[in-house]
Amino acid sequence: MAGLLAPGLAAVFVLLACWHIGMAAAPSPGQGAVPSVDGKPLFTPSRAATVVVALVLLLFAALMAAAGGIIKTGLSAGLLTGLCYALALGLLARAIGDFKYLGLFKRVRGSRFATLDTFLYSPLCLLLAAGVGTVASVRA
């Protein structure tokens, strides 16, 4: 199963990385990319930070490709499995959120980000967590 699921997950991570690169290249990122209160973003990510996020997402794609046997990394099977479990846990934590501004249990709602987070970002993180966790458990 990891051989079928891992490439799909890798592709999703590559698409997410491309989206972040597009956001970094945009002259003015659209609303909905970061949490906001009363129409004001809680923070403004720099272009460099957005590119770093894209690079990390590419690392996640590489991890899935390695876990699926698509690429060879030289990492032990146990380390690859552990990294997959760690990624699944991180994605699950993102889906659950901080209980205030992001995640399935956020209290601050009504912004474009909150709507996108409820219907797209958090469910996607939950599905990715389940997929990555499945890849890890099949490898274990």
DAPEVEN-V784578 format. One record per backbone hydrogen bond with DSSP energy under -1.0 kcal/mol. NH is the residue of the N-H (numbers start at 0). CO is the residue of the C=O. E is the energy in kcal/mol with one decimal. If there is no record, write none. Layout:
nh;co;e
NH;CO;E
NH;CO;E
This chain:
nh;co;e
3;0;-1.4
4;0;-2.7
5;1;-2.1
8;4;-2.3
9;5;-2.6
10;6;-2.3
11;7;-2.0
12;8;-2.4
13;9;-2.2
14;10;-2.5
15;11;-2.5
16;12;-2.2
17;13;-2.5
18;14;-2.3
19;15;-2.1
20;16;-2.3
21;17;-2.5
22;18;-2.2
23;19;-2.4
24;20;-2.0
25;21;-1.3
36;39;-2.5
39;36;-1.9
41;34;-2.9
49;45;-2.0
50;46;-2.3
51;47;-2.3
52;48;-2.1
53;49;-1.9
54;50;-2.4
55;51;-2.4
56;52;-2.4
57;53;-1.9
58;54;-1.8
59;55;-2.1
60;56;-2.0
61;57;-2.3
62;58;-2.4
63;59;-2.3
64;60;-2.5
65;61;-2.7
66;62;-2.8
67;63;-1.9
68;65;-1.4
69;64;-2.8
79;75;-2.5
80;76;-2.4
81;77;-2.5
82;78;-2.8
83;79;-2.2
84;80;-2.4
85;81;-2.4
86;82;-2.5
87;83;-2.6
88;84;-2.5
89;85;-2.4
90;86;-2.7
91;87;-2.3
92;88;-2.5
93;89;-2.1
94;90;-2.2
95;91;-2.5
96;92;-2.9
97;101;-1.3
103;94;-3.1
104;95;-1.4
105;102;-1.4
107;99;-3.0
114;110;-2.1
115;111;-2.6
116;112;-3.3
117;113;-2.3
118;114;-2.3
119;115;-2.5
120;115;-1.9
121;116;-2.2
123;119;-2.4
124;120;-2.4
125;121;-2.4
126;122;-2.6
127;123;-2.9
128;124;-2.6
129;125;-2.2
130;126;-2.5
131;127;-3.2
132;128;-2.6
133;129;-2.0
134;130;-2.3
135;131;-2.6
136;132;-2.6
137;133;-2.2
138;134;-1.7
139;135;-1.8
